């Protein structure tokens, strides 16, 4: 099998002496893994950075065997934020979540486009809220819709939060997530409550039922807003 596509690098690990196994999120093929020979060479390893946008050529003998990639850099993403710990942490977090939660070889252009929107929004002042809405959308596209809009009539304007029972779990949810509008107020409390809500939903719906450990990178990212 031979195909080509653009993608984002989700993870990599060393394979033998001079190669890497990488996991990528492609536009048309979904999440795919494969071997990059020479991946530890200076030329290639410099751009095999988590979240970088790549062009890949994939070759494999059959669908059941791991293939190998020839890679080219389209756009460096992670080096742009090496001096910004929050944004670097956000990139590692989101790539780890996608790597753990996306099914193999199943394209999802809605998630891909949402991820690309997030990547392209990191320089905006309100980027953190775009990140949070990305997680909400990811949860929905993976098969679980929280249907927060149904509770819009219960919002109390005197407070920024609303307690809601969803499938037996009680969550304290910031009002802006219910209204689907980026808030005018920027506070660490609102951000922290938002990230805690999406973390709990992911835990209850995906990680705990499938006996998966929740990624430390996502917790580290959340801790920046304590």
Secondary structure, DSSP 8 states (H G I E B T S, - for coil): -EEEEEEEEEEEEEETTTEEEEEEEETTTEEEEEEEETTTSHHHHTT--TT-EEEEEEE-SSTTS-EEEEEEEEE--GGGGTT-HHHHHHHHHHHHHHHHHS-BT---HHHHHHHHHHHHTTTSTTHHHHHHHHHHHHHHHTT----GGGGGGG--TTSSEEEEEETTEEEEEEHHHHHT---S---HHHHHHHHHHHHHHHIIIIITTTT----HHHHHHHHTT-
